[in-house]
């Protein structure tokens, strides 16, 4: 456990961190000032309804403008910068606080090179502003280690659902590492719409321990609910002004209690190490230090071991690249590794070769970003694409169609189809919902034990709150896809869940409803509003193959929108080529030609799966083993 005192931010952030500091100070003072065996009543106040103005204010405090209408890449860049700038201020403020500094020092890893709080702050500044690996990120064995000292910090802040109090319902109980008994109950709403929520704890296991909870429904939140004393901990959930859907959520799904693993301060430290992975989203290239952090994540969380290459660019004869050939890509920027961990793939991006009138193009669905100049579905002449990919810091492998599929690939049909979709926006609408096929077995879990997972409850609350603070992003990423599945239009999370209940659809099965290639979204084409398809990179590649006739033997009964990166390159329509000498010299152990990259990229389970009707529609993807049934 690591303790800091945060700098003030928005009212939401203040409540979170002030509560965490109060818990830390209380723990220090507990022995002399608190009778631990005497029950007490602690009032934690009331819930807070967030708004777009709250997020805008917090971003402004860090020097970031925020309108809520930015593109998704722009939002990512601004949020990464803001979180890291907040971390710098947070550490600086904490370093000046004697009690917090002592608690920090007491909880650092043992060793002569253990940093002080000031040194951690300075190291973070160097990482962010000078893009350096600090000496505290290098172990005695020379291996990388995360800045905060936790070897598994990435996404370790994911909250864990402990229970939900339904107003007027029965008590819910659980046990934690701190408390042998925890009982949660909510009273029926009073005449003013106030719901009294009480968490009663007993049998403390250590006099210094405490639990921290995030309390939420889809419409409001309570941060920093810290439990460090025996007895009743009360909270008033104010439902005044709730819509019918929001009230339905509280009354049927309850007030949810999510435990913050290790407490709120440890969560902050883990957020810092995780955010540092995403630093390359703000830059044109990927630095060696950023790459090292991402490779540490991939090795520990997904079992992907990437090694340094001595030859980082291999030129192959362009004439050997066929229309329909696949290019597998990973950029070590936080995003691609995260997607690979979730999908069970070693790539985070995919493209396809397409020739027309003697010119070889690389066709893809991607986004205009800090490292890429063009938005949406596009094609780029091969040599130009290679140049852009090199500057962006891509690792790239070339994976050719097998001889039979190459002969069957109808170039004319593929190009004709491409021109009907060129310029459409990247497929944010169904990015998540083609991947999630099961109720429980797609949400990724955190190393080393893989028992702390992203959950349905977290997803619902997260997107419910996103509806409040960034409604345009929520519409793009979730609301349209779920409205299509439920046969509705324009509904947001609370009303979508209520409609599912009315239709007798179990809500957690909504994401598992198959994403049909026929679905039409309100999207853009060349930046202008236009209904059309929604395709992420691997879905676009599959559609290109489908348009070219490669699935004709399946009567085209393939929903490409359900395929992930792994699903694409695992198909045996691809083959391992006879590699030219320059590829063998650069990467003796890779079955494919790696064209670009400072680090090795190998495609797991490459060309091992025979295509079948309705493939990849009901398949799990859980790390670290990614076990799948035979029909996946």
BATORGU-803762 format. One line per field, with one value per residue (C-alpha): z, x, y. Coordinates in nm, 2 decimals, padded with zeros to 4 digits. Layout:
w c(Z;...)
u c(X;...)
v c(Y;...)
***
This chain:
w c(00.00;-00.09;00.05;-00.11;-00.05;-00.38;-00.51;-00.55;-00.88;-00.96;-00.69;-00.80;-00.78;-00.45;-00.28;-00.40;-00.29;00.03;00.15;00.07;00.27;00.56;00.56;00.57;00.85;01.04;01.02;01.16;01.45;01.51;01.78;02.01;01.93;01.84;02.04;01.77;01.95;01.98;01.70;01.55;01.29;01.00;00.76;00.41;00.27;-00.05;-00.42;-00.69;-01.03;-01.28;-01.59;-01.89;-01.71;-01.44;-01.69;-01.88;-01.56;-01.45;-01.80;-01.79;-01.45;-01.64;-01.93;-02.17;-02.36;-02.38;-02.58;-02.58;-02.96;-03.02;-03.22;-03.02;-03.09;-02.97;-02.66;-02.59;-02.64;-02.41;-02.14;-02.13;-02.10;-01.83;-01.62;-01.63;-01.55;-01.26;-01.14;-01.14;-00.93;-00.71;-00.63;-00.58;-00.33;-00.15;-00.12;00.10;00.35;00.62;00.72;00.36;00.28;00.58;00.48;00.12;00.24;00.47;00.18;-00.09;-00.21;00.01;-00.15;-00.16;-00.48;-00.34;-00.44;-00.21;-00.29;-00.43;-00.65;-00.78;-00.87;-01.05;-01.23;-01.35;-01.48;-01.67;-01.82;-01.94;-02.05;-02.15;-02.24;-02.03;-01.84;-01.48;-01.28;-01.05;-01.35;-01.38;-01.15;-01.03;-01.30;-01.56;-01.63;-01.65;-01.34;-01.31;-01.14;-00.85;-00.73;-00.80;-01.07;-01.19;-01.18;-01.53;-01.49;-01.13;-01.03;-01.19;-00.92;-00.81;-00.76;-00.41;-00.40;-00.47;-00.23;-00.38;-00.19;00.04;-00.04;00.16;00.30;00.09;00.27;00.19;00.35;00.26;00.35;00.61;00.75;00.84;00.80;00.57;00.54;00.29;00.30;00.15;00.28;00.06;-00.07;00.16;00.05;-00.08;-00.29;-00.04;-00.01;00.31;00.24;00.52;00.51;00.85;00.91;01.19;01.28;01.17;01.07;01.12;01.31;01.03;00.75;00.57;00.26;-00.01;-00.23;-00.54;-00.50;-00.82;-01.03;-01.40;-01.32;-01.02;-00.81;-00.47;-00.47;-00.18;00.05;00.29;00.57;00.85;01.16;01.29;01.28;01.04;00.74;00.60;00.26;00.13;-00.23;-00.36;-00.65;-00.68;-01.05;-01.18;-01.50;-01.51;-01.65;-01.39;-01.11;-01.25;-01.24;-00.87;-00.78;-00.98;-00.99;-00.67;-00.54;-00.64;-00.42;-00.60;-00.39;-00.50;-00.48;-00.23;-00.16;-00.34;-00.31;-00.45;-00.73;-00.80;-00.83;-01.06;-01.27;-01.31;-01.43;-01.66;-01.81;-01.89;-02.13;-02.33;-02.36;-02.73;-02.82;-02.79;-03.01;-03.37;-03.29;-03.01;-02.79;-02.66;-02.30;-02.39;-02.59;-02.29;-02.07;-02.32;-02.37;-01.99;-01.99;-02.28;-02.13;-01.79;-01.89;-02.23;-02.24;-02.54;-02.54;-02.79;-02.84;-02.97;-03.34;-03.48;-03.83;-03.81;-04.17;-04.44;-04.80;-05.01;-05.38;-05.41;-05.69;-05.44;-05.25;-05.37;-05.35;-05.04;-04.85;-04.48;-04.28;-03.90;-03.70;-03.34;-03.22;-02.86;-02.75;-02.48;-02.71;-02.94;-02.65;-02.45;-02.75;-02.81;-02.44;-02.47;-02.80;-02.75;-03.05;-03.09;-03.31;-03.24;-03.60;-03.94;-04.30;-04.64;-04.97;-05.28;-05.63;-05.89;-06.23;-06.16;-05.82;-05.49;-05.21;-04.84;-04.75;-04.40;-04.15;-03.91;-03.76;-03.80;-03.50;-03.36;-03.58;-03.88;-04.13;-04.27;-04.12;-04.19;-04.45;-04.69;-04.91;-04.94;-05.20;-05.06;-05.04;-04.89;-04.64;-04.54;-04.48;-04.27;-04.07;-04.00;-03.87;-03.66;-03.48;-03.63;-03.61;-03.93;-04.07;-04.41;-04.42;-04.77;-04.89;-04.97;-05.34;-05.37;-05.21;-05.40;-05.72;-05.61;-05.49;-05.73;-05.74;-05.95;-05.70;-05.41;-05.56;-05.65;-05.30;-05.15;-05.34;-05.19;-04.84;-04.88;-04.65;-04.39;-04.03;-03.83;-03.67;-03.31;-03.30;-03.28;-03.18;-02.85;-02.94;-03.22;-02.96;-02.66;-02.75;-02.41;-02.08;-01.88;-02.09;-02.29;-02.02;-01.96;-01.62;-01.45;-01.38;-01.19;-01.06;-01.33;-01.08;-01.09;-01.41;-01.60;-01.53;-01.67;-01.37;-01.43;-01.80;-01.73;-01.46;-01.67;-01.98;-01.77;-01.63;-01.97;-02.09;-01.84;-01.89;-02.26;-02.43;-02.78;-02.71;-02.54;-02.84;-03.07;-02.87;-02.71;-02.75;-03.12;-03.11;-02.82;-02.97;-03.28;-03.08;-02.88;-03.18;-03.03;-03.12;-02.93;-02.59;-02.33;-02.08;-01.81;-02.06;-02.26;-01.95;-01.86;-02.22;-02.20;-01.88;-02.04;-02.34;-02.10;-02.24;-01.97;-01.98;-01.97;-02.29;-02.49;-02.59;-02.69;-02.96;-03.29;-03.47;-03.82;-04.12;-04.23;-03.94;-04.05;-03.82;-03.81;-03.90;-04.13;-04.47;-04.55;-04.23;-04.33;-04.16;-04.36;-04.26;-04.34;-04.21;-03.91;-03.95;-03.73;-03.89;-03.87;-03.98;-04.28;-04.38;-04.35;-04.56;-04.83;-04.84;-04.84;-05.13;-05.32;-05.30;-05.05;-04.85;-05.14;-05.04;-04.72;-04.90;-04.75;-04.42;-04.23;-04.02;-04.05;-03.78;-03.53;-03.62;-03.41;-03.52;-03.41;-03.60;-03.92;-03.91;-03.76;-04.08;-04.30;-04.61;-04.52;-04.54;-04.43;-04.73;-04.85;-04.71;-04.90;-04.75;-04.61;-04.40;-04.27;-04.18;-03.99;-03.81;-03.82;-03.60;-03.75;-04.01;-04.17;-04.31;-04.06;-04.26;-03.99;-03.62;-03.35;-03.18;-03.29;-03.40;-03.44;-03.51;-03.26;-03.40;-03.75;-04.04;-03.82;-03.85;-04.14;-04.21;-04.13;-04.13;-03.86;-03.73;-03.42;-03.31;-02.96;-02.87;-02.54;-02.52;-02.17;-02.08;-02.02;-02.20;-02.43;-02.44;-02.70;-02.79;-03.11;-03.31;-03.23)
u c(00.00;00.12;-00.02;-00.03;-00.22;-00.36;-00.37;-00.73;-00.90;-01.27;-01.52;-01.54;-01.17;-01.15;-01.40;-01.21;-00.87;-00.96;-01.14;-00.84;-00.61;-00.85;-00.84;-00.46;-00.43;-00.70;-00.50;-00.19;-00.39;-00.61;-00.41;-00.40;-00.73;-00.98;-01.13;-01.12;-01.37;-01.63;-01.88;-01.94;-02.16;-01.99;-02.19;-02.04;-02.28;-02.47;-02.42;-02.30;-02.45;-02.16;-02.20;-02.01;-01.92;-01.74;-01.51;-01.46;-01.36;-01.11;-00.95;-00.92;-00.74;-00.47;-00.45;-00.65;-00.95;-01.25;-01.57;-01.69;-01.71;-01.35;-01.27;-01.19;-00.81;-00.82;-01.00;-00.74;-00.45;-00.60;-00.69;-00.35;-00.18;-00.43;-00.39;-00.01;-00.01;-00.25;-00.01;00.28;00.08;-00.04;00.31;00.44;00.17;00.22;00.59;00.53;00.31;00.52;00.27;00.21;00.58;00.65;00.37;00.51;00.86;00.74;00.56;00.83;01.00;01.31;01.64;01.91;01.78;01.42;01.32;01.19;00.86;01.05;01.25;00.94;00.79;01.12;01.13;00.78;00.86;01.16;00.95;00.67;00.88;01.21;01.09;01.35;01.35;01.43;01.68;01.40;01.24;01.55;01.60;01.94;01.92;01.88;01.52;01.24;01.02;00.72;00.78;00.54;00.71;00.41;00.53;00.17;00.03;-00.14;-00.52;-00.48;-00.71;-01.01;-01.28;-01.43;-01.81;-01.89;-02.26;-02.56;-02.82;-03.17;-03.39;-03.62;-03.45;-03.26;-02.91;-02.61;-02.30;-01.93;-01.59;-01.27;-00.90;-00.97;-01.32;-01.44;-01.80;-01.96;-02.34;-02.50;-02.87;-03.07;-03.41;-03.70;-03.71;-03.87;-04.12;-03.84;-03.68;-03.39;-03.26;-03.07;-02.78;-02.59;-02.27;-02.21;-01.86;-01.72;-01.42;-01.14;-00.84;-00.57;-00.59;-00.42;-00.64;-00.92;-01.14;-01.22;-01.53;-01.66;-02.03;-02.23;-02.54;-02.57;-02.67;-02.46;-02.15;-01.99;-01.61;-01.38;-01.62;-01.35;-01.42;-01.16;-01.38;-01.61;-01.99;-02.23;-02.12;-02.42;-02.48;-02.79;-02.87;-03.07;-03.30;-03.47;-03.48;-03.40;-03.57;-03.79;-03.50;-03.26;-03.50;-03.57;-03.20;-03.17;-03.48;-03.40;-03.02;-02.95;-02.67;-02.35;-02.05;-01.72;-01.41;-01.09;-00.82;-00.55;-00.73;-00.76;-00.40;-00.26;-00.51;-00.36;-00.01;-00.13;-00.31;00.02;00.21;-00.08;-00.11;00.26;00.20;-00.03;00.22;00.29;-00.07;00.04;00.35;00.44;00.67;00.73;01.03;01.24;01.13;00.76;00.81;00.98;00.68;00.44;00.65;00.66;00.28;00.24;00.49;00.32;-00.05;-00.07;00.23;00.37;00.75;00.88;01.26;01.49;01.58;01.92;01.77;01.46;01.37;01.35;01.27;01.09;01.01;00.69;00.58;00.56;00.28;-00.06;-00.40;-00.56;-00.24;-00.25;-00.03;-00.03;00.08;00.14;00.24;00.37;00.15;-00.07;-00.37;-00.26;-00.11;-00.44;-00.64;-00.41;-00.45;-00.83;-00.85;-00.57;-00.38;-00.02;-00.14;-00.34;-00.40;-00.45;-00.44;-00.48;-00.30;-00.50;-00.38;-00.55;-00.42;-00.08;-00.04;-00.01;-00.20;-00.23;-00.60;-00.73;-00.97;-00.79;-00.81;-00.63;-00.41;-00.09;00.10;-00.13;-00.24;-00.56;-00.89;-01.13;-01.14;-00.85;-00.58;-00.22;00.04;00.26;00.59;00.43;00.25;00.58;00.73;00.44;00.44;00.81;00.77;00.47;00.68;00.49;00.60;00.48;00.46;00.35;00.12;00.03;-00.28;-00.23;-00.20;-00.56;-00.70;-00.47;-00.60;-00.96;-00.93;-01.14;-00.95;-01.21;-01.49;-01.27;-01.19;-01.55;-01.66;-01.38;-01.50;-01.84;-01.70;-01.39;-01.39;-01.63;-01.52;-01.34;-01.57;-01.60;-01.97;-01.91;-01.55;-01.64;-01.96;-01.81;-01.55;-01.77;-01.94;-02.01;-02.16;-01.84;-01.55;-01.43;-01.39;-01.01;-00.86;-00.55;-00.23;-00.09;-00.39;-00.64;-00.92;-00.97;-01.16;-01.34;-01.70;-02.05;-02.13;-01.83;-01.91;-02.27;-02.18;-01.88;-02.09;-02.38;-02.15;-01.99;-02.34;-02.33;-01.98;-01.92;-02.25;-02.11;-01.85;-02.10;-02.33;-02.05;-01.91;-02.22;-02.56;-02.61;-02.51;-02.74;-03.03;-03.00;-03.00;-03.31;-03.50;-03.50;-03.36;-03.18;-03.20;-02.92;-02.79;-03.06;-03.34;-03.17;-03.15;-03.52;-03.62;-03.43;-03.62;-03.95;-03.86;-03.75;-03.40;-03.14;-02.93;-02.59;-02.66;-02.71;-02.34;-02.35;-02.61;-02.44;-02.31;-02.46;-02.28;-02.61;-02.63;-02.63;-02.50;-02.52;-02.16;-01.96;-01.80;-01.51;-01.62;-01.98;-02.28;-02.39;-02.55;-02.33;-02.13;-01.90;-01.58;-01.27;-00.94;-00.99;-01.35;-01.25;-00.99;-01.25;-01.50;-01.23;-01.18;-01.56;-01.61;-01.34;-01.52;-01.31;-01.61;-01.84;-01.82;-01.99;-02.26;-02.11;-02.27;-01.99;-02.05;-01.71;-01.81;-01.77;-01.40;-01.11;-00.74;-00.68;-00.98;-00.84;-00.49;-00.58;-00.77;-00.59;-00.67;-00.33;-00.01;00.35;00.56;00.90;01.09;01.35;01.70;01.68;01.37;01.55;01.86;01.66;01.43;01.55;01.27;00.97;00.77;00.67;00.86;00.88;00.91;00.94;01.00;01.26;01.10;00.99;00.63;00.50;00.14;00.01;-00.20;-00.12;-00.32;-00.46;-00.84;-01.06;-01.34;-01.69;-02.04;-02.11;-01.75;-01.63;-01.98;-01.98;-01.61;-01.42;-01.09;-00.96;-00.59;-00.35;-00.42;-00.70;-00.85;-01.12;-01.36;-01.29;-01.55;-01.37)
v c(00.00;00.35;00.67;01.01;01.33;01.46;01.81;01.95;01.89;01.89;01.84;01.48;01.42;01.61;01.39;01.08;01.18;01.37;01.06;00.85;01.08;01.08;00.70;00.70;00.96;00.78;00.45;00.63;00.78;00.48;00.31;00.61;00.78;00.51;00.23;-00.03;-00.27;00.00;00.03;00.37;00.54;00.72;00.93;00.94;01.20;01.17;01.07;01.30;01.35;01.42;01.63;01.73;02.05;01.85;01.68;02.01;02.18;01.91;01.91;02.29;02.27;02.07;02.31;02.10;02.23;02.00;02.04;01.68;01.69;01.59;01.28;00.96;00.99;01.36;01.26;00.98;01.22;01.49;01.24;01.08;01.42;01.53;01.22;01.24;01.61;01.54;01.27;01.52;01.77;01.49;01.37;01.72;01.80;01.46;01.51;01.82;01.63;01.47;01.20;01.10;01.10;00.87;00.63;00.63;00.55;00.27;00.10;00.11;-00.20;-00.28;-00.20;00.06;00.21;00.26;00.61;00.88;01.05;01.34;01.11;00.94;01.28;01.38;01.04;01.09;01.43;01.29;01.01;01.25;01.54;01.38;01.03;00.86;00.53;00.63;00.44;00.33;00.14;-00.08;-00.37;-00.50;-00.76;-00.49;-00.58;-00.32;-00.27;-00.04;00.30;00.24;-00.08;-00.31;-00.56;-00.60;-00.24;-00.23;-00.20;-00.32;-00.03;-00.20;-00.20;-00.53;-00.56;-00.67;-00.63;-00.42;-00.29;-00.29;-00.04;-00.23;-00.56;-00.81;-00.74;-00.85;-00.98;-01.03;-01.06;-00.86;-00.88;-00.61;-00.70;-01.05;-00.93;-00.67;-00.64;-00.39;-00.29;-00.01;00.12;00.19;00.55;00.80;01.06;01.29;01.01;00.96;00.61;00.53;00.29;00.13;-00.08;-00.25;-00.39;-00.60;-00.83;-00.61;-00.83;-00.56;-00.23;-00.05;-00.18;-00.02;-00.08;00.18;00.16;00.33;00.34;00.39;00.34;00.43;00.79;00.90;00.81;00.83;00.83;00.76;00.56;00.46;00.21;00.20;00.17;-00.09;-00.02;00.14;00.35;00.53;00.70;00.88;00.80;01.10;01.00;01.34;01.44;01.09;00.99;00.68;00.48;00.60;00.53;00.19;00.12;00.20;00.01;-00.31;-00.33;-00.14;00.08;-00.10;-00.12;-00.17;-00.23;-00.05;-00.32;-00.21;00.11;00.44;00.55;00.22;00.27;00.61;00.46;00.18;00.44;00.63;00.31;00.23;00.58;00.58;00.29;00.52;00.80;00.72;00.81;01.17;01.14;01.06;00.78;00.53;00.58;00.29;00.36;00.35;00.03;-00.13;-00.05;-00.20;-00.51;-00.56;-00.55;-00.79;-01.04;-01.04;-01.01;-01.19;-01.41;-01.23;-01.22;-00.96;-00.94;-00.68;-00.70;-00.62;-00.55;-00.33;-00.29;-00.56;-00.48;-00.74;-00.75;-00.56;-00.79;-01.08;-00.91;-01.04;-00.87;-01.01;-01.06;-00.97;-00.73;-00.78;-00.48;-00.38;-00.03;-00.03;00.26;00.12;00.09;-00.19;-00.40;-00.35;-00.47;-00.76;-00.87;-00.85;-01.04;-01.29;-01.16;-01.05;-00.76;-00.45;-00.35;-00.52;-00.42;-00.59;-00.56;-00.45;-00.39;-00.18;-00.07;-00.19;-00.01;-00.19;-00.03;-00.11;-00.08;-00.04;00.11;00.34;00.69;01.01;01.03;01.17;00.92;00.87;01.14;01.00;00.91;00.62;00.36;00.43;00.29;00.41;00.32;00.05;00.23;00.54;00.33;00.16;00.50;00.62;00.29;00.32;00.68;00.57;00.30;00.00;-00.37;-00.52;-00.87;-00.98;-01.28;-01.40;-01.58;-01.95;-02.03;-02.15;-01.84;-01.61;-01.75;-01.72;-01.36;-01.15;-00.82;-00.65;-00.72;-00.63;-00.29;-00.22;-00.30;-00.08;00.22;00.19;00.22;00.44;00.74;00.60;00.66;00.40;00.15;00.28;00.19;-00.19;-00.20;-00.37;-00.55;-00.77;-00.88;-00.96;-01.29;-01.43;-01.32;-01.37;-01.50;-01.20;-00.94;-00.93;-01.02;-00.88;-01.06;-01.24;-01.43;-01.34;-01.32;-00.94;-00.88;-00.62;-00.71;-00.65;-00.44;-00.22;-00.18;-00.07;00.19;00.32;00.38;00.51;00.78;00.83;00.93;01.21;01.35;01.27;01.19;01.21;00.95;00.72;00.75;00.65;00.36;00.20;00.36;00.31;-00.06;-00.14;00.05;-00.15;-00.47;-00.37;-00.23;00.12;00.46;00.73;00.57;00.60;00.35;00.37;00.36;00.08;-00.14;-00.06;-00.15;-00.48;-00.57;-00.48;-00.71;-00.99;-00.97;-01.05;-00.73;-00.88;-01.07;-00.75;-00.74;-01.11;-01.05;-01.11;-00.80;-00.84;-00.71;-00.56;-00.32;00.04;00.32;00.69;00.76;00.99;00.96;01.20;01.39;01.44;01.27;00.97;00.63;00.34;00.04;00.04;-00.14;-00.17;-00.28;-00.66;-00.64;-00.43;-00.70;-00.98;-00.77;-00.73;-01.11;-01.16;-00.91;-01.09;-01.42;-01.61;-01.71;-01.80;-02.17;-02.07;-01.89;-01.58;-01.67;-01.50;-01.19;-01.02;-00.78;-01.06;-01.13;-01.00;-00.97;-01.32;-01.46;-01.30;-01.43;-01.77;-01.86;-02.11;-01.90;-01.76;-01.96;-01.96;-01.86;-01.97;-01.67;-01.48;-01.47;-01.12;-01.22;-01.53;-01.33;-01.07;-01.31;-01.67;-01.80;-01.62;-01.81;-01.48;-01.19;-00.90;-00.59;-00.33;-00.29;-00.28;-00.58;-00.92;-00.98;-01.34;-01.43;-01.69;-01.98;-01.85;-02.02;-02.30;-02.25;-02.35;-02.09;-02.20;-02.05;-01.80;-01.82;-01.63;-01.54;-01.72;-01.74;-01.66;-01.47;-01.49;-01.43;-01.58;-01.91;-01.80;-02.14;-02.18;-02.46;-02.65;-02.45;-02.12)
***
